[in-house]
Amino acid sequence: MDIQVVDDAGGLDSVGSALAGASRVALDCEAAGYHRYSDRLCLLQLTVGPKTFLLDPLAVNPEPVVGPLLRDPAIEVVMHGADYDIRLLERDLGIALRGLIDTQIAAALIGSETVGLSSLLENRFGIRLSKKYQKADWAQRPLPDAMREYAAHDTSHLHELAEGLLAELDALDRVEWAREECRELEKVRFEPNGHQDPVTRVKLARGLGAREVDRLREALEWRDEVAREWDRALFRVVGDGALVEAVRLAPQSVRELESVPGMNRNLARSRGGELLRRFTAVDSLAESELRGYPRTPRTRNGNGRPTPEVEERLARLKEIRNAHAEILGIARGTLLPNGILQLLAESPPANLDELAAVEGMRKWQAALLGKFLLDVL
């Protein structure tokens, strides 16, 4: 495999020469979010013809060379599962990618039982990709040779995979479906969680009392501050489960905090006093001052469940969707996600125009299923 690491201006010049006149490239990204507090972009893998470039954005800015190419809708950019990588490219390099061909989308739309890159390459070409470095720290430097080779394999076979999948989509008359999905995916942008209440990201939070939820909110903010200072992923500081146990048990001393199941003892000893002070502040609040778990207004009964009318409409919509998915041989969620069916059930559109305007509804989905969904509604 012809691999070139690009970490200086001279390397970027060679990338520019290779990209001149290219009509299709394969692209992948590696980030450091599994290990570091920031999930910053750490590597770009770019395959052009027989050559794969590993561009190091921690050492050199690749945007002047790759940016114009990736923004050009006339140049096809083959990726697999591009959603998060597109967000990273836009956030860290200011590149709004165009010309996307996502092989994961293509595989789903032909009805492939598995859509992971490793499974597709093994089933179609007998190529086995190692999973050894899936959770590696891509911010480390220098990158070991084995990690470089692992990264290069993520793009070196994408051209061949894309050709086969596009041919199958064409035979099924579903190429336009894939194109529309890819055009929509190009629109995604990185959105920080700054305005999201952190407790909504913890599954166990819904079962807590109001005061416990407020303790958890403080615990999550405390963990975030520590993780930022240590440049460590949140779960590597302390897991959600341990924080939930801590807010339930409400320890009164650092020694008690150390004994909470799953708690990092060194963390408890070095920073636990601050967390306990936050808990004390919450415990001093009157019941009327507690925030508790945030409520989201929906078409619900007083107990928070959908009304019987909404549930009945949703069940009928699912029957229609499921029947068509079976005929087409694709996954139900690929044909039409449950979230869109929920929107239709809660606010039924009166005609095809209104149905097509529902958030998340694609033109191909409305054309394929619209009449049947409206008949049910």
N, C-alpha and C positions, 0 to 999 in steps of 0.2 A: 504494500500500500504506500502510495506517495503522499507523505505527510510533511507539511512545513509549518513550524511554529512562527507566529508573527508577533513580535513584541518590540519592534522599533520601526522607524520611518522607512528604512530600506526594505523591510519585509512588506510594509504596506504598498510600496511601489510595485513589488512583484504581484501582489494581489490585484492591484489595479490593472496590470498588464494582462493577467489571466481573465479578468472580468470583461475586458474589451470585446464587444461583439457577442457576449453570451446572451442566449435567449432563455435559458433555464438554469437555475442554481438550486442546490439543496442546502438547507440551513437548520441549525439547532443551536440551543443556548444552554449553558450551565450556570447555575446560581449557587449561592452559599447559604441559603436560608435554613438548611437542615442543621447547620452548625453555628452560624453567626446570627447576631441580632438582626442585622440588615441582610436581606436576601439579594444583595447587589449582584449585578451581572458580572460573571467572572470569566466566561469563555464563550466565543462564537465559533462554531464549526461550520465551515463553508466549503462545499464540494462543487467544483467546476470541472466537468469532464473527468479525467482520471486523477486529478489532484485535489487533495483536501487541505485546507488552510485552518489552522487553529489560531484564531486571533485573540490576543490577550488584552482586554479592555482595562485591566488594572495597570498595564505598562504603557499602552499607547491608545490614542483615541481612533477607533476604526471608522467613525462616522463619515469623514470626508471621502473615504473610498467606497464603503459599502452603502452609505446612505442613499446616494442618487440611484443606485441599482435597485435597492429594495423599495424605493418609493415609485418606481416606474411600473405602471400597470401592464405594460407590454412585455415585461420580463417575468416569467413564471418562477415563483419561489416555492419549492417543495418542502413541506415541513410535516411533522407527525405530532398531532396533539398540540397545536400551536397556541392555544388560548393564553397560557401564562407567559410564554416567550414573547408574544406580541406586546403584552403589557410591559415586560421588562425592556424591550427595545424602545418603546415609546417613552417610558419613564427615564431610563438611564442614558439613552443616546438621542432622544428626540426624533426617532424614526417611526413614522406611521406607515407600516408595511402595506404594499399593494401586490396584486398578482398572485395571491396565495393559492396553492394547491395543497390541501391538508389530506394526507393519506389515511388518517384515522377517520375523518368524515367520509371519505370515499369507501372505506371498508365497511363502515356502518350502513351506508346506503345500498350496498350490494347484498347486505344480509349476512356478512361474515360473522361466524359465531364468536370469534375473538378479534379484537381490534387493536391489541397491544402490538408495538413494533416488533418485539422479540418473537411473538407467536406468529405474526404474519410472515416474517422473514424465514422462520424455521419451516412453516407449513408450505410456503411457496417455493423456496429456493434451497431448503436444507441448511440454512445459515443459522448457527447458534450464537447469539450475543451473550456475553458474560453479563451478570447482574452484580458483579463484585463491587463496582464503584457507584452504584445508584445513589448511595447516601454518603458519598465521599465529601470531604471539605475541598471544594473547588477554588477556594480563596488561598490555599496554601501555595507557596512558591519556593523552589521550582516544582512544577508538576512532574511526578515520576513518569518514566517512559510508558509504563503500563496504563496509567490514567490517560495519557495522550492518545494511545492506540484505542483505548475504550471509547473515548470521546469521538474519534474519527469514524468509528463504525456506525455511529448514530446517523451519519449523513451519507456515507459512501455507497449505500445500497438503495437510497431513496429514489433515485432516478428510475431504476429498473422496477421498483415496486409501484411507483406512480404510473408508469406506462401500462402495466398489467391491469391495475385498478381502473384506470380511465377507459381502457378497452372494454372492460366488463360493464362499466356504467353506460357506455355508449350502446352496447348490445341490449341493455335493459331500458334504454331511453330515459336515463336518469342523470345525464351529465348536467343538465340545467339545475337539477336539485342541488347537486354538489357545488356548482358555481354560486348559486344563491347563498348557500350556507357559508361558503368561504368568504363571499363579499361581506356578509353580516359579521363574520368573525374578525375581519379586518378592522371593524369599527370599535372593538373593545379597547378600553383604556385602563390604565392602572388607577385604582381608587383607594386611597388610604382609608383605614378604619377609624380615623379620628372622630367622626360623628356617630359611630356605632357604639352603643352601650356594650362594654366588654363582657358583661354577664351573659348576653345573648349568645356568645360563642362557646359557652360552657353548657354541655348537655344536661348535667345534673342540677343546674341552677333553678330550673322550673319547680323542682320539688322542695325548695327551701322556703322558710318563712321570710317575711319582709326584712327582719333585722339580720338574718343570716345572709340574705342577698346583698344587703348594704355592706356587711363585713367582707363578702366575697369581692364586691366591687373595689373595696380598698385593697384587698389582697392582690388582686390582678394588677392594679396600678403600681403597687409596691414591687411586684415581680417584674413588671415592665421596666421600671427605673433601674433595678439591679441588672437586668439582662442588657439594657442599653449600655450601662457603665462597663459591664464585663465583655461586651460584644459577643454574647452567647445566645443561641436560640432559646425561646421562652421555656420550652419543655426541658431543656438541659439545665435550667436553673432550678425549677421544681414543677412537677406535673399538676394538671388541673385537679386530679383526684385528691392529691395531698392538700391542696388549698381548700377544697370543699370540706374535707375532713376537719381541717383546722377551724373553719368558720362554724362548723357544727359543734365541735368540742369547746371552742372559745377558751383556749389555754390562757392561764393567768401568769405564766412565767416562761422564761426561755427554756428551762428544763422540761416543762410540759410541752412546749412547742416542739422540742427535739424528739419527743416520744410519739408525735403524730405519725401514723402509718404513711410511709412514702416521703416524709419530709427529709430534705438534705440537712444533716446535722451541722455541717460546717456553715451552711447558710443561716441556720437558726441561731447559731452562736454569734456569727459576725454581724448579721443584719436583723435578727429576730426582734430585738427590742423596738425597732421602728414599727414593725408590723403590729406588735402588741399595743403600742400607743395608738395606732389607727383603730384597732378593735375597741379600745377603751373609749375613743371619741364616738364611735358608732353606738356603743352601749349606753352612752350618756344622753342620747337623743330620745325625745318623747315619741310615742307611736305615730303621732300626726306628722312628725318630721321625717319619717322613713320614706325612702323612694320605692323600695321593693323592686319586683321584676316588672319591666316595661310592658304595657299592654298595646297590642296592635289591633285597631278597629277593623272588623271584617263582618261579613254577613253571617252572624252567629247568634245563637241563643244566649241566655244569660250565663250558662255554664261554659261558654266559649266554643261550643261545638257548632258546626253548620246546621242551619235549619233543615227540617225534613224535606222541604221542597228543593233546596240546594243539593242535598245528598241524593235525592232521587234523580235529578237532572244529571248529576255527575256520574252516577252509576250507568245511566243510559248512554251518555257520551262515551264512557269507557268501553261499553259493549260495541259501539260502532267502530271506535278506534282499534280495538283489539281484533275485531273480525277482519278489517282491512289490513292490519299488520300481518296477520297470518297468511292472507292471500298473497301479499307482496313479499313475504319471507324476510321481513326486517323487524327489528326490535320495536316494541310498542312505544318506548320513550323516544326512539329515533323518529318514528312516524309523527308523533305528536306528544310532547311531554305532559305529564299529569298537571303541572302548574298552569298550562294554558287551558286545559279542560276545566280546571277549578275556576279560572276567570270567566269562562263561558257560562258555567253553571251559576255563578254568583251574579253576573250581569249579562244576561242573554242578549246577544245582538239580534237585531230585527231583520237584517238582510245581509247579503254577501259583502257589501262594502263595509258595513260595520264589523263583520266577522274578520275581514282581512285587515282591519285597523287595530285588532286586539294586539296588545303588546306581546311580542315574541312570535306571532303568527307569520309564517313564511308564505310567499305567493304560491309556491308549489303545493303547500299543505292546504291552503284555502281552495285552490283549484281542484285538488284531488278529493278532499273530504267535505268541503263547504256545504254542498247541497244536503248531504246526509246528516251533518251536524245540525243544520237549521231545521230539518224535518223533525229531529228529536226535540229540539228546543221549542 
